[in-house]
Every structure is written in structure tokens, then in C-alpha cells.
């Protein structure tokens, strides 16, 4: 593939990311039938996706300051959605994990998102679904390998 073809791929991926992100953000808001603010709900999703996350990484992913992250984690801990676990090797490091209550809430929101997104892809035939699925597997493999380097 020539450089123009590769640039087209990158632009299409970027545009798709923006569209998907908007869709997911809307679905996250719709699926949040709890006492949580959108920020706290997004924090739960980040913690779910990264099992051994530390507060500084969460702060970076949420694009909020460290003090705001601390307040966020304090609220989530107080409500019973997360637990703080000391690192087994370095006791100075604290990992954040979801409690069973937090896992249940996040999984139910993912189920809601799955159902909503399934409605969007119902118009595709099996061949189109297979092509898209294969393309995503290739892209995920490419980016996962790149992250490890």
C-alpha cells in the first residue's frame, strides 16, 4: 500500500474513533442509572478495563488533576464501588480495583451498550460483519504489539 493509502487508513481510523467515542459516551450516560456522576462512572470503566491501575494512571486517563482523582477515588470507595490494594512488592504503591458492586454496575452498563450497538450493526450481512471483525482483529494486534515495544 502506498503512502496515500496508509494516510487514508489513518484518517478513516481517526474519524471512526471520534464517532465511536461519541456513541459510547452517550451510551455510558444513558446506562448510568445510579448515584454516580459521569466522571465517577467513567472512572469505574477505566478501572474495569485496567485491572491493576494506580491513581496516577487513572488521573492521566481521565485528564484530571491528582487531587481530583483522590476525591473521585474517595467517593467511589465510600460508596463501595472500589477497593484500594497495596502492591505486594512495593507497599508504597496502591492499586485500585473494583468491588463486586462496582463490577456488577460496569458489566450491566456494558450489556446495555452491547444491546444498543447490536441494533446499529443489524443492517450488515454476515460477509460484511466478518470483514469488519477481521479488520479490527488485525488493527488490535498491530497496536497491542506496538505498545509492548
N, CA, C and O atoms as a GROMACS GRO file, in nm:
protein
  596
    1UNK      N    1   0.085  -0.117   0.000
    1UNK     CA    2   0.000   0.000   0.000
    1UNK      C    3   0.090   0.124   0.000
    1UNK      O    4   0.188   0.129   0.074
    2UNK      N    5   0.056   0.221  -0.081
    2UNK     CA    6   0.138   0.342  -0.088
    2UNK      C    7   0.107   0.435   0.029
    2UNK      O    8   0.017   0.409   0.110
    3UNK      N    9   0.184   0.544   0.037
    3UNK     CA   10   0.170   0.636   0.150
    3UNK      C   11   0.030   0.697   0.156
    3UNK      O   12  -0.025   0.713   0.264
    4UNK      N   13  -0.027   0.732   0.041
    4UNK     CA   14  -0.162   0.791   0.039
    4UNK      C   15  -0.265   0.693   0.093
    4UNK      O   16  -0.356   0.732   0.167
    5UNK      N   17  -0.252   0.567   0.057
    5UNK     CA   18  -0.343   0.464   0.107
    5UNK      C   19  -0.331   0.448   0.257
    5UNK      O   20  -0.431   0.430   0.327
    6UNK      N   21  -0.208   0.454   0.307
    6UNK     CA   22  -0.187   0.443   0.452
    6UNK      C   23  -0.244   0.564   0.525
    6UNK      O   24  -0.304   0.551   0.632
    7UNK      N   25  -0.224   0.683   0.466
    7UNK     CA   26  -0.282   0.803   0.527
    7UNK      C   27  -0.434   0.798   0.528
    7UNK      O   28  -0.497   0.840   0.625
    8UNK      N   29  -0.493   0.747   0.420
    8UNK     CA   30  -0.639   0.730   0.417
    8UNK      C   31  -0.685   0.639   0.529
    8UNK      O   32  -0.785   0.666   0.595
    9UNK      N   33  -0.612   0.530   0.550
    9UNK     CA   34  -0.645   0.437   0.659
    9UNK      C   35  -0.639   0.508   0.794
    9UNK      O   36  -0.731   0.495   0.875
   10UNK      N   37  -0.533   0.584   0.818
   10UNK     CA   38  -0.517   0.656   0.945
   10UNK      C   39  -0.631   0.757   0.963
   10UNK      O   40  -0.687   0.768   1.072
   11UNK      N   41  -0.664   0.830   0.859
   11UNK     CA   42  -0.773   0.929   0.867
   11UNK      C   43  -0.907   0.860   0.894
   11UNK      O   44  -0.986   0.908   0.975
   12UNK      N   45  -0.932   0.749   0.826
   12UNK     CA   46  -1.057   0.675   0.850
   12UNK      C   47  -1.063   0.621   0.992
   12UNK      O   48  -1.168   0.625   1.056
   13UNK      N   49  -0.950   0.572   1.042
   13UNK     CA   50  -0.946   0.523   1.180
   13UNK      C   51  -0.973   0.636   1.278
   13UNK      O   52  -1.048   0.620   1.374
   14UNK      N   53  -0.913   0.751   1.254
   14UNK     CA   54  -0.932   0.867   1.342
   14UNK      C   55  -1.078   0.911   1.342
   14UNK      O   56  -1.136   0.939   1.448
   15UNK      N   57  -1.137   0.918   1.225
   15UNK     CA   58  -1.277   0.958   1.214
   15UNK      C   59  -1.368   0.856   1.283
   15UNK      O   60  -1.463   0.893   1.352
   16UNK      N   61  -1.339   0.728   1.263
   16UNK     CA   62  -1.419   0.625   1.327
   16UNK      C   63  -1.406   0.634   1.479
   16UNK      O   64  -1.505   0.620   1.550
   17UNK      N   65  -1.286   0.658   1.527
   17UNK     CA   66  -1.263   0.670   1.671
   17UNK      C   67  -1.350   0.782   1.730
   17UNK      O   68  -1.412   0.765   1.835
   18UNK      N   69  -1.353   0.895   1.662
   18UNK     CA   70  -1.433   1.009   1.710
   18UNK      C   71  -1.581   0.973   1.714
   18UNK      O   72  -1.649   1.001   1.812
   19UNK      N   73  -1.630   0.912   1.607
   19UNK     CA   74  -1.772   0.874   1.600
   19UNK      C   75  -1.804   0.770   1.708
   19UNK      O   76  -1.906   0.781   1.776
   20UNK      N   77  -1.718   0.670   1.722
   20UNK     CA   78  -1.742   0.565   1.821
   20UNK      C   79  -1.735   0.622   1.962
   20UNK      O   80  -1.816   0.586   2.048
   21UNK      N   81  -1.639   0.710   1.986
   21UNK     CA   82  -1.626   0.769   2.118
   21UNK      C   83  -1.752   0.847   2.156
   21UNK      O   84  -1.800   0.836   2.269
   22UNK      N   85  -1.805   0.923   2.064
   22UNK     CA   86  -1.929   0.996   2.092
   22UNK      C   87  -2.043   0.900   2.123
   22UNK      O   88  -2.120   0.921   2.217
   23UNK      N   89  -2.053   0.796   2.043
   23UNK     CA   90  -2.159   0.696   2.062
   23UNK      C   91  -2.147   0.631   2.200
   23UNK      O   92  -2.246   0.618   2.272
   24UNK      N   93  -2.026   0.590   2.235
   24UNK     CA   94  -2.004   0.523   2.363
   24UNK      C   95  -2.029   0.619   2.478
   24UNK      O   96  -2.090   0.580   2.578
   25UNK      N   97  -1.983   0.742   2.467
   25UNK     CA   98  -2.008   0.839   2.574
   25UNK      C   99  -2.157   0.861   2.596
   25UNK      O  100  -2.203   0.871   2.710
   26UNK      N  101  -2.232   0.869   2.487
   26UNK     CA  102  -2.378   0.882   2.500
   26UNK      C  103  -2.438   0.759   2.567
   26UNK      O  104  -2.526   0.770   2.652
   27UNK      N  105  -2.390   0.642   2.527
   27UNK     CA  106  -2.443   0.518   2.585
   27UNK      C  107  -2.405   0.504   2.732
   27UNK      O  108  -2.485   0.455   2.812
   28UNK      N  109  -2.285   0.547   2.768
   28UNK     CA  110  -2.243   0.542   2.908
   28UNK      C  111  -2.337   0.629   2.991
   28UNK      O  112  -2.381   0.589   3.099
   29UNK      N  113  -2.366   0.747   2.941
   29UNK     CA  114  -2.456   0.838   3.013
   29UNK      C  115  -2.595   0.776   3.026
   29UNK      O  116  -2.657   0.783   3.132
   30UNK      N  117  -2.645   0.716   2.918
   30UNK     CA  118  -2.778   0.654   2.921
   30UNK      C  119  -2.783   0.534   3.014
   30UNK      O  120  -2.885   0.509   3.078
   31UNK      N  121  -2.673   0.459   3.023
   31UNK     CA  122  -2.673   0.337   3.104
   31UNK      C  123  -2.648   0.364   3.251
   31UNK      O  124  -2.658   0.273   3.333
   32UNK      N  125  -2.614   0.486   3.286
   32UNK     CA  126  -2.583   0.521   3.424
   32UNK      C  127  -2.711   0.552   3.500
   32UNK      O  128  -2.754   0.668   3.509
   33UNK      N  129  -2.772   0.449   3.555
   33UNK     CA  130  -2.894   0.467   3.633
   33UNK      C  131  -2.863   0.466   3.782
   33UNK      O  132  -2.943   0.418   3.863
   34UNK      N  133  -2.748   0.517   3.818
   34UNK     CA  134  -2.706   0.510   3.958
   34UNK      C  135  -2.681   0.650   4.013
   34UNK      O  136  -2.715   0.751   3.952
   35UNK      N  137  -2.621   0.651   4.130
   35UNK     CA  138  -2.594   0.776   4.200
   35UNK      C  139  -2.466   0.844   4.152
   35UNK      O  140  -2.424   0.945   4.209
   36UNK      N  141  -2.403   0.790   4.050
   36UNK     CA  142  -2.271   0.837   4.009
   36UNK      C  143  -2.276   0.950   3.907
   36UNK      O  144  -2.362   0.953   3.818
   37UNK      N  145  -2.183   1.042   3.922
   37UNK     CA  146  -2.165   1.147   3.822
   37UNK      C  147  -2.100   1.084   3.699
   37UNK      O  148  -2.045   0.974   3.708
   38UNK      N  149  -2.107   1.151   3.584
   38UNK     CA  150  -2.041   1.096   3.465
   38UNK      C  151  -1.891   1.070   3.486
   38UNK      O  152  -1.838   0.972   3.434
   39UNK      N  153  -1.824   1.157   3.562
   39UNK     CA  154  -1.681   1.137   3.588
   39UNK      C  155  -1.657   1.010   3.669
   39UNK      O  156  -1.568   0.931   3.637
   40UNK      N  157  -1.735   0.990   3.775
   40UNK     CA  158  -1.718   0.870   3.857
   40UNK      C  159  -1.749   0.745   3.777
   40UNK      O  160  -1.683   0.642   3.792
   41UNK      N  161  -1.850   0.754   3.693
   41UNK     CA  162  -1.887   0.639   3.610
   41UNK      C  163  -1.776   0.606   3.510
   41UNK      O  164  -1.745   0.489   3.488
   42UNK      N  165  -1.717   0.709   3.451
   42UNK     CA  166  -1.606   0.688   3.358
   42UNK      C  167  -1.486   0.629   3.432
   42UNK      O  168  -1.415   0.544   3.378
   43UNK      N  169  -1.463   0.674   3.554
   43UNK     CA  170  -1.353   0.620   3.634
   43UNK      C  171  -1.373   0.470   3.658
   43UNK      O  172  -1.278   0.393   3.649
   44UNK      N  173  -1.496   0.430   3.688
   44UNK     CA  174  -1.524   0.287   3.707
   44UNK      C  175  -1.491   0.208   3.581
   44UNK      O  176  -1.435   0.099   3.590
   45UNK      N  177  -1.526   0.262   3.465
   45UNK     CA  178  -1.496   0.192   3.340
   45UNK      C  179  -1.345   0.180   3.319
   45UNK      O  180  -1.297   0.075   3.276
   46UNK      N  181  -1.270   0.284   3.350
   46UNK     CA  182  -1.124   0.279   3.335
   46UNK      C  183  -1.064   0.176   3.430
   46UNK      O  184  -0.974   0.101   3.391
   47UNK      N  185  -1.113   0.172   3.551
   47UNK     CA  186  -1.062   0.075   3.649
   47UNK      C  187  -1.096  -0.066   3.605
   47UNK      O  188  -1.015  -0.158   3.621
   48UNK      N  189  -1.214  -0.084   3.549
   48UNK     CA  190  -1.255  -0.216   3.500
   48UNK      C  191  -1.163  -0.263   3.386
   48UNK      O  192  -1.124  -0.380   3.381
   49UNK      N  193  -1.130  -0.172   3.296
   49UNK     CA  194  -1.050  -0.208   3.179
   49UNK      C  195  -0.903  -0.231   3.212
   49UNK      O  196  -0.834  -0.302   3.138
   50UNK      N  197  -0.855  -0.173   3.321
   50UNK     CA  198  -0.715  -0.190   3.360
   50UNK      C  199  -0.714  -0.242   3.504
   50UNK      O  200  -0.721  -0.164   3.599
   51UNK      N  201  -0.706  -0.372   3.518
   51UNK     CA  202  -0.726  -0.437   3.648
   51UNK      C  203  -0.636  -0.386   3.760
   51UNK      O  204  -0.679  -0.380   3.875
   52UNK      N  205  -0.514  -0.349   3.729
   52UNK     CA  206  -0.420  -0.309   3.833
   52UNK      C  207  -0.379  -0.163   3.818
   52UNK      O  208  -0.260  -0.130   3.819
   53UNK      N  209  -0.476  -0.078   3.803
   53UNK     CA  210  -0.449   0.063   3.777
   53UNK      C  211  -0.407   0.133   3.906
   53UNK      O  212  -0.453   0.099   4.015
   54UNK      N  213  -0.321   0.231   3.892
   54UNK     CA  214  -0.279   0.312   4.005
   54UNK      C  215  -0.337   0.452   3.985
   54UNK      O  216  -0.368   0.491   3.872
   55UNK      N  217  -0.352   0.528   4.094
   55UNK     CA  218  -0.416   0.660   4.083
   55UNK      C  219  -0.353   0.753   3.979
   55UNK      O  220  -0.426   0.826   3.911
   56UNK      N  221  -0.222   0.754   3.966
   56UNK     CA  222  -0.159   0.845   3.869
   56UNK      C  223  -0.198   0.811   3.725
   56UNK      O  224  -0.217   0.901   3.643
   57UNK      N  225  -0.210   0.682   3.695
   57UNK     CA  226  -0.252   0.641   3.561
   57UNK      C  227  -0.399   0.677   3.539
   57UNK      O  228  -0.437   0.723   3.432
   58UNK      N  229  -0.480   0.655   3.640
   58UNK     CA  230  -0.622   0.692   3.631
   58UNK      C  231  -0.637   0.842   3.608
   58UNK      O  232  -0.719   0.885   3.527
   59UNK      N  233  -0.558   0.920   3.678
   59UNK     CA  234  -0.560   1.065   3.661
   59UNK      C  235  -0.529   1.104   3.517
   59UNK      O  236  -0.595   1.191   3.460
   60UNK      N  237  -0.429   1.040   3.461
   60UNK     CA  238  -0.391   1.068   3.322
   60UNK      C  239  -0.502   1.028   3.225
   60UNK      O  240  -0.534   1.102   3.132
   61UNK      N  241  -0.560   0.910   3.246
   61UNK     CA  242  -0.664   0.861   3.155
   61UNK      C  243  -0.792   0.945   3.161
   61UNK      O  244  -0.861   0.961   3.060
   62UNK      N  245  -0.822   0.998   3.278
   62UNK     CA  246  -0.942   1.080   3.293
   62UNK      C  247  -0.915   1.228   3.263
   62UNK      O  248  -1.007   1.309   3.256
   63UNK      N  249  -0.788   1.261   3.244
   63UNK     CA  250  -0.746   1.401   3.219
   63UNK      C  251  -0.791   1.493   3.331
   63UNK      O  252  -0.847   1.600   3.307
   64UNK      N  253  -0.766   1.449   3.455
   64UNK     CA  254  -0.798   1.532   3.571
   64UNK      C  255  -0.675   1.538   3.661
   64UNK      O  256  -0.583   1.458   3.648
   65UNK      N  257  -0.675   1.635   3.752
   65UNK     CA  258  -0.561   1.653   3.841
   65UNK      C  259  -0.556   1.541   3.945
   65UNK      O  260  -0.654   1.470   3.968
   66UNK      N  261  -0.440   1.528   4.007
   66UNK     CA  262  -0.424   1.426   4.111
   66UNK      C  263  -0.519   1.449   4.229
   66UNK      O  264  -0.580   1.353   4.277
   67UNK      N  265  -0.535   1.574   4.278
   67UNK     CA  266  -0.632   1.594   4.387
   67UNK      C  267  -0.775   1.555   4.348
   67UNK      O  268  -0.848   1.498   4.428
   68UNK      N  269  -0.814   1.586   4.224
   68UNK     CA  270  -0.948   1.546   4.179
   68UNK      C  271  -0.960   1.394   4.171
   68UNK      O  272  -1.066   1.338   4.202
   69UNK      N  273  -0.853   1.328   4.130
   69UNK     CA  274  -0.854   1.181   4.125
   69UNK      C  275  -0.870   1.125   4.266
   69UNK      O  276  -0.944   1.029   4.287
   70UNK      N  277  -0.800   1.185   4.362
   70UNK     CA  278  -0.811   1.140   4.501
   70UNK      C  279  -0.954   1.154   4.552
   70UNK      O  280  -1.006   1.064   4.617
   71UNK      N  281  -1.017   1.267   4.522
   71UNK     CA  282  -1.157   1.288   4.564
   71UNK      C  283  -1.249   1.187   4.496
   71UNK      O  284  -1.341   1.133   4.558
   72UNK      N  285  -1.224   1.164   4.370
   72UNK     CA  286  -1.303   1.068   4.292
   72UNK      C  287  -1.292   0.929   4.355
   72UNK      O  288  -1.393   0.862   4.378
   73UNK      N  289  -1.170   0.886   4.384
   73UNK     CA  290  -1.148   0.753   4.442
   73UNK      C  291  -1.206   0.744   4.583
   73UNK      O  292  -1.259   0.640   4.623
   74UNK      N  293  -1.196   0.853   4.658
   74UNK     CA  294  -1.254   0.854   4.792
   74UNK      C  295  -1.406   0.833   4.785
   74UNK      O  296  -1.462   0.755   4.861
   75UNK      N  297  -1.470   0.904   4.692
   75UNK     CA  298  -1.615   0.889   4.675
   75UNK      C  299  -1.652   0.747   4.634
   75UNK      O  300  -1.746   0.688   4.689
   76UNK      N  301  -1.579   0.692   4.537
   76UNK     CA  302  -1.609   0.556   4.489
   76UNK      C  303  -1.586   0.452   4.598
   76UNK      O  304  -1.660   0.355   4.608
   77UNK      N  305  -1.483   0.474   4.680
   77UNK     CA  306  -1.455   0.382   4.791
   77UNK      C  307  -1.566   0.391   4.895
   77UNK      O  308  -1.615   0.290   4.944
   78UNK      N  309  -1.605   0.513   4.928
   78UNK     CA  310  -1.710   0.536   5.027
   78UNK      C  311  -1.843   0.473   4.984
   78UNK      O  312  -1.918   0.423   5.068
   79UNK      N  313  -1.872   0.477   4.853
   79UNK     CA  314  -1.996   0.419   4.801
   79UNK      C  315  -1.986   0.268   4.782
   79UNK      O  316  -2.085   0.202   4.751
   80UNK      N  317  -1.866   0.212   4.799
   80UNK     CA  318  -1.849   0.068   4.790
   80UNK      C  319  -1.824   0.014   4.650
   80UNK      O  320  -1.840  -0.106   4.627
   81UNK      N  321  -1.784   0.101   4.556
   81UNK     CA  322  -1.759   0.056   4.419
   81UNK      C  323  -1.615   0.013   4.394
   81UNK      O  324  -1.589  -0.067   4.304
   82UNK      N  325  -1.521   0.066   4.471
   82UNK     CA  326  -1.380   0.030   4.452
   82UNK      C  327  -1.314  -0.002   4.585
   82UNK      O  328  -1.362   0.036   4.692
   83UNK      N  329  -1.204  -0.074   4.575
   83UNK     CA  330  -1.120  -0.102   4.692
   83UNK      C  331  -0.976  -0.068   4.656
   83UNK      O  332  -0.935  -0.078   4.541
   84UNK      N  333  -0.902  -0.027   4.758
   84UNK     CA  334  -0.761   0.005   4.739
   84UNK      C  335  -0.679  -0.112   4.792
   84UNK      O  336  -0.702  -0.161   4.902
   85UNK      N  337  -0.582  -0.154   4.711
   85UNK     CA  338  -0.499  -0.270   4.747
   85UNK      C  339  -0.353  -0.230   4.738
   85UNK      O  340  -0.308  -0.176   4.637
   86UNK      N  341  -0.277  -0.257   4.844
   86UNK     CA  342  -0.133  -0.228   4.844
   86UNK      C  343  -0.061  -0.329   4.756
   86UNK      O  344  -0.095  -0.447   4.754
   87UNK      N  345   0.038  -0.281   4.684
   87UNK     CA  346   0.121  -0.366   4.599
   87UNK      C  347   0.195  -0.467   4.687
   87UNK      O  348   0.243  -0.432   4.795
   88UNK      N  349   0.203  -0.591   4.641
   88UNK     CA  350   0.268  -0.696   4.720
   88UNK      C  351   0.418  -0.676   4.730
   88UNK      O  352   0.480  -0.713   4.830
   89UNK      N  353   0.479  -0.618   4.627
   89UNK     CA  354   0.624  -0.599   4.625
   89UNK      C  355   0.663  -0.464   4.684
   89UNK      O  356   0.750  -0.457   4.770
   90UNK      N  357   0.598  -0.358   4.639
   90UNK     CA  358   0.630  -0.223   4.683
   90UNK      C  359   0.508  -0.165   4.756
   90UNK      O  360   0.412  -0.122   4.692
   91UNK      N  361   0.513  -0.165   4.887
   91UNK     CA  362   0.399  -0.124   4.970
   91UNK      C  363   0.363   0.024   4.953
   91UNK      O  364   0.258   0.067   4.999
   92UNK      N  365   0.449   0.102   4.888
   92UNK     CA  366   0.418   0.243   4.865
   92UNK      C  367   0.316   0.260   4.753
   92UNK      O  368   0.251   0.364   4.744
   93UNK      N  369   0.301   0.159   4.669
   93UNK     CA  370   0.211   0.166   4.554
   93UNK      C  371   0.074   0.111   4.593
   93UNK      O  372   0.063   0.003   4.652
   94UNK      N  373  -0.030   0.186   4.558
   94UNK     CA  374  -0.167   0.143   4.583
   94UNK      C  375  -0.237   0.118   4.450
   94UNK      O  376  -0.239   0.206   4.364
   95UNK      N  377  -0.292   0.001   4.434
   95UNK     CA  378  -0.370  -0.034   4.316
   95UNK      C  379  -0.517  -0.014   4.348
   95UNK      O  380  -0.560  -0.030   4.462
   96UNK      N  381  -0.592   0.021   4.246
   96UNK     CA  382  -0.736   0.040   4.262
   96UNK      C  383  -0.806  -0.074   4.188
   96UNK      O  384  -0.777  -0.101   4.072
   97UNK      N  385  -0.898  -0.140   4.257
   97UNK     CA  386  -0.975  -0.249   4.196
   97UNK      C  387  -1.123  -0.226   4.221
   97UNK      O  388  -1.162  -0.158   4.316
   98UNK      N  389  -1.204  -0.282   4.135
   98UNK     CA  390  -1.348  -0.274   4.155
   98UNK      C  391  -1.393  -0.376   4.258
   98UNK      O  392  -1.342  -0.487   4.264
   99UNK      N  393  -1.489  -0.336   4.340
   99UNK     CA  394  -1.554  -0.431   4.430
   99UNK      C  395  -1.656  -0.508   4.347
   99UNK      O  396  -1.676  -0.478   4.229
  100UNK      N  397  -1.720  -0.606   4.406
  100UNK     CA  398  -1.825  -0.680   4.335
  100UNK      C  399  -1.938  -0.587   4.292
  100UNK      O  400  -1.994  -0.603   4.184
  101UNK      N  401  -1.970  -0.490   4.376
  101UNK     CA  402  -2.074  -0.392   4.343
  101UNK      C  403  -2.031  -0.310   4.220
  101UNK      O  404  -2.113  -0.284   4.132
  102UNK      N  405  -1.905  -0.271   4.215
  102UNK     CA  406  -1.853  -0.196   4.101
  102UNK      C  407  -1.852  -0.278   3.974
  102UNK      O  408  -1.887  -0.230   3.866
  103UNK      N  409  -1.810  -0.404   3.986
  103UNK     CA  410  -1.808  -0.495   3.870
  103UNK      C  411  -1.948  -0.513   3.814
  103UNK      O  412  -1.969  -0.507   3.693
  104UNK      N  413  -2.045  -0.534   3.903
  104UNK     CA  414  -2.184  -0.552   3.858
  104UNK      C  415  -2.235  -0.430   3.783
  104UNK      O  416  -2.300  -0.443   3.679
  105UNK      N  417  -2.205  -0.311   3.835
  105UNK     CA  418  -2.252  -0.189   3.770
  105UNK      C  419  -2.189  -0.171   3.632
  105UNK      O  420  -2.258  -0.139   3.535
  106UNK      N  421  -2.058  -0.191   3.623
  106UNK     CA  422  -1.989  -0.173   3.495
  106UNK      C  423  -2.036  -0.278   3.394
  106UNK      O  424  -2.060  -0.246   3.278
  107UNK      N  425  -2.048  -0.403   3.439
  107UNK     CA  426  -2.092  -0.508   3.346
  107UNK      C  427  -2.234  -0.482   3.296
  107UNK      O  428  -2.265  -0.509   3.180
  108UNK      N  429  -2.321  -0.431   3.383
  108UNK     CA  430  -2.457  -0.402   3.336
  108UNK      C  431  -2.456  -0.286   3.236
  108UNK      O  432  -2.536  -0.285   3.143
  109UNK      N  433  -2.366  -0.190   3.254
  109UNK     CA  434  -2.359  -0.081   3.156
  109UNK      C  435  -2.302  -0.131   3.024
  109UNK      O  436  -2.344  -0.087   2.917
  110UNK      N  437  -2.204  -0.224   3.030
  110UNK     CA  438  -2.152  -0.283   2.906
  110UNK      C  439  -2.259  -0.364   2.835
  110UNK      O  440  -2.268  -0.362   2.712
  111UNK      N  441  -2.341  -0.436   2.911
  111UNK     CA  442  -2.451  -0.512   2.850
  111UNK      C  443  -2.548  -0.418   2.779
  111UNK      O  444  -2.596  -0.448   2.670
  112UNK      N  445  -2.577  -0.305   2.841
  112UNK     CA  446  -2.665  -0.205   2.780
  112UNK      C  447  -2.603  -0.153   2.650
  112UNK      O  448  -2.672  -0.141   2.548
  113UNK      N  449  -2.473  -0.123   2.655
  113UNK     CA  450  -2.404  -0.074   2.535
  113UNK      C  451  -2.403  -0.179   2.425
  113UNK      O  452  -2.424  -0.148   2.308
  114UNK      N  453  -2.379  -0.305   2.464
  114UNK     CA  454  -2.380  -0.414   2.365
  114UNK      C  455  -2.514  -0.421   2.293
  114UNK      O  456  -2.519  -0.431   2.170
  115UNK      N  457  -2.622  -0.416   2.369
  115UNK     CA  458  -2.756  -0.424   2.310
  115UNK      C  459  -2.781  -0.307   2.215
  115UNK      O  460  -2.836  -0.325   2.106
  116UNK      N  461  -2.740  -0.189   2.256
  116UNK     CA  462  -2.760  -0.070   2.172
  116UNK      C  463  -2.677  -0.077   2.045
  116UNK      O  464  -2.726  -0.043   1.937
  117UNK      N  465  -2.552  -0.121   2.056
  117UNK     CA  466  -2.465  -0.129   1.938
  117UNK      C  467  -2.506  -0.243   1.845
  117UNK      O  468  -2.488  -0.234   1.724
  118UNK      N  469  -2.561  -0.350   1.902
  118UNK     CA  470  -2.611  -0.460   1.818
  118UNK      C  471  -2.720  -0.411   1.723
  118UNK      O  472  -2.727  -0.455   1.608
  119UNK      N  473  -2.803  -0.321   1.772
  119UNK     CA  474  -2.908  -0.265   1.686
  119UNK      C  475  -2.849  -0.189   1.568
  119UNK      O  476  -2.907  -0.188   1.459
  120UNK      N  477  -2.734  -0.126   1.590
  120UNK     CA  478  -2.670  -0.049   1.482
  120UNK      C  479  -2.614  -0.140   1.372
  120UNK      O  480  -2.618  -0.104   1.254
  121UNK      N  481  -2.561  -0.257   1.411
  121UNK     CA  482  -2.495  -0.343   1.312
  121UNK      C  483  -2.589  -0.448   1.252
  121UNK      O  484  -2.547  -0.529   1.170
  122UNK      N  485  -2.715  -0.446   1.292
  122UNK     CA  486  -2.811  -0.543   1.238
  122UNK      C  487  -2.829  -0.530   1.087
  122UNK      O  488  -2.870  -0.626   1.022
  123UNK      N  489  -2.799  -0.414   1.031
  123UNK     CA  490  -2.818  -0.391   0.888
  123UNK      C  491  -2.708  -0.456   0.802
  123UNK      O  492  -2.721  -0.462   0.680
  124UNK      N  493  -2.601  -0.504   0.865
  124UNK     CA  494  -2.490  -0.564   0.792
  124UNK      C  495  -2.514  -0.712   0.766
  124UNK      O  496  -2.574  -0.781   0.848
  125UNK      N  497  -2.467  -0.760   0.651
  125UNK     CA  498  -2.478  -0.904   0.624
  125UNK      C  499  -2.358  -0.976   0.686
  125UNK      O  500  -2.265  -0.911   0.734
  126UNK      N  501  -2.360  -1.108   0.685
  126UNK     CA  502  -2.256  -1.186   0.752
  126UNK      C  503  -2.118  -1.163   0.690
  126UNK      O  504  -2.018  -1.164   0.762
  127UNK      N  505  -2.111  -1.143   0.560
  127UNK     CA  506  -1.983  -1.116   0.495
  127UNK      C  507  -1.923  -0.984   0.541
  127UNK      O  508  -1.803  -0.975   0.568
  128UNK      N  509  -2.007  -0.881   0.549
  128UNK     CA  510  -1.960  -0.750   0.595
  128UNK      C  511  -1.915  -0.758   0.741
  128UNK      O  512  -1.813  -0.701   0.778
  129UNK      N  513  -1.992  -0.829   0.822
  129UNK     CA  514  -1.956  -0.845   0.963
  129UNK      C  515  -1.821  -0.914   0.976
  129UNK      O  516  -1.738  -0.874   1.058
  130UNK      N  517  -1.799  -1.019   0.897
  130UNK     CA  518  -1.673  -1.093   0.903
  130UNK      C  519  -1.555  -1.005   0.862
  130UNK      O  520  -1.450  -1.008   0.927
  131UNK      N  521  -1.571  -0.927   0.755
  131UNK     CA  522  -1.464  -0.837   0.709
  131UNK      C  523  -1.428  -0.733   0.815
  131UNK      O  524  -1.311  -0.710   0.845
  132UNK      N  525  -1.531  -0.672   0.872
  132UNK     CA  526  -1.508  -0.569   0.973
  132UNK      C  527  -1.442  -0.630   1.096
  132UNK      O  528  -1.348  -0.573   1.151
  133UNK      N  529  -1.491  -0.744   1.139
  133UNK     CA  530  -1.435  -0.811   1.256
  133UNK      C  531  -1.289  -0.847   1.234
  133UNK      O  532  -1.205  -0.825   1.321
  134UNK      N  533  -1.258  -0.901   1.117
  134UNK     CA  534  -1.119  -0.937   1.084
  134UNK      C  535  -1.031  -0.812   1.082
  134UNK      O  536  -0.917  -0.816   1.130
  135UNK      N  537  -1.081  -0.704   1.026
  135UNK     CA  538  -1.004  -0.580   1.022
  135UNK      C  539  -0.973  -0.529   1.162
  135UNK      O  540  -0.861  -0.485   1.189
  136UNK      N  541  -1.071  -0.535   1.251
  136UNK     CA  542  -1.047  -0.491   1.388
  136UNK      C  543  -0.946  -0.580   1.459
  136UNK      O  544  -0.862  -0.531   1.534
  137UNK      N  545  -0.952  -0.709   1.435
  137UNK     CA  546  -0.854  -0.800   1.496
  137UNK      C  547  -0.712  -0.767   1.449
  137UNK      O  548  -0.619  -0.769   1.529
  138UNK      N  549  -0.697  -0.738   1.322
  138UNK     CA  550  -0.566  -0.702   1.268
  138UNK      C  551  -0.517  -0.572   1.333
  138UNK      O  552  -0.402  -0.564   1.376
  139UNK      N  553  -0.604  -0.472   1.340
  139UNK     CA  554  -0.565  -0.344   1.399
  139UNK      C  555  -0.531  -0.358   1.547
  139UNK      O  556  -0.432  -0.301   1.594
  140UNK      N  557  -0.612  -0.434   1.621
  140UNK     CA  558  -0.584  -0.454   1.764
  140UNK      C  559  -0.449  -0.522   1.782
  140UNK      O  560  -0.372  -0.484   1.870
  141UNK      N  561  -0.422  -0.622   1.701
  141UNK     CA  562  -0.294  -0.692   1.709
  141UNK      C  563  -0.179  -0.597   1.680
  141UNK      O  564  -0.078  -0.599   1.750
  142UNK      N  565  -0.193  -0.515   1.579
  142UNK     CA  566  -0.090  -0.418   1.542
  142UNK      C  567  -0.061  -0.322   1.656
  142UNK      O  568   0.055  -0.298   1.690
  143UNK      N  569  -0.166  -0.267   1.716
  143UNK     CA  570  -0.147  -0.169   1.822
  143UNK      C  571  -0.103  -0.233   1.953
  143UNK      O  572  -0.025  -0.172   2.027
  144UNK      N  573  -0.149  -0.352   1.985
  144UNK     CA  574  -0.103  -0.419   2.106
  144UNK      C  575   0.044  -0.452   2.096
  144UNK      O  576   0.118  -0.435   2.194
  145UNK      N  577   0.089  -0.498   1.980
  145UNK     CA  578   0.231  -0.527   1.961
  145UNK      C  579   0.314  -0.400   1.970
  145UNK      O  580   0.425  -0.403   2.023
  146UNK      N  581   0.263  -0.292   1.920
  146UNK     CA  582   0.335  -0.164   1.922
  146UNK      C  583   0.351  -0.114   2.065
  146UNK      O  584   0.455  -0.058   2.100
  147UNK      N  585   0.250  -0.133   2.147
  147UNK     CA  586   0.254  -0.087   2.286
  147UNK      C  587   0.362  -0.162   2.363
  147UNK      O  588   0.428  -0.102   2.449
  148UNK      N  589   0.382  -0.289   2.334
  148UNK     CA  590   0.480  -0.370   2.406
  148UNK      C  591   0.624  -0.332   2.373
  148UNK      O  592   0.715  -0.358   2.452
  149UNK      N  593   0.646  -0.270   2.257
  149UNK     CA  594   0.782  -0.236   2.214
  149UNK      C  595   0.841  -0.125   2.296
  149UNK      O  596   0.955  -0.085   2.272
   0.00000   0.00000   0.00000
